């Protein structure tokens, strides 16, 4: 009987309608930096932030996806921040829209909320004291 292959962490990938604009949004708004850029027979960018989070951006049209309905995403990015309230103030200064929160979870004693990226993908944020 064959042993199942091990699974290793890798970046989650966002399929973007406007590849270049989406890469720039994550760089300018959330302070990610490009750690890999492929712009050849396909477009792909791996973005990394100083805390070590990695995400990928790929061109949705090259993957055969047109006009996705982002509101029906069943996978959501979630990031931790030191203060959801301060982070939302920062986002609002950048012209971004908060979709919910900040809200307080009484049982877990942490703040949380949500916003969307440039193309409407939902992103949740929780304070770093959120139980894991």
Secondary structure, DSSP 8 states (H G I E B T S, - for coil): -----------EEEEESSHHHHHHHHHHHH--EEEEEEESSSEEEEEE-TT--EEEEEETGGGT--S--GGG-S--EEEEES-HHHHHHHHHHTT--EEEEEEEETTTTEEEEEEE-TT--EEEEEETTS--
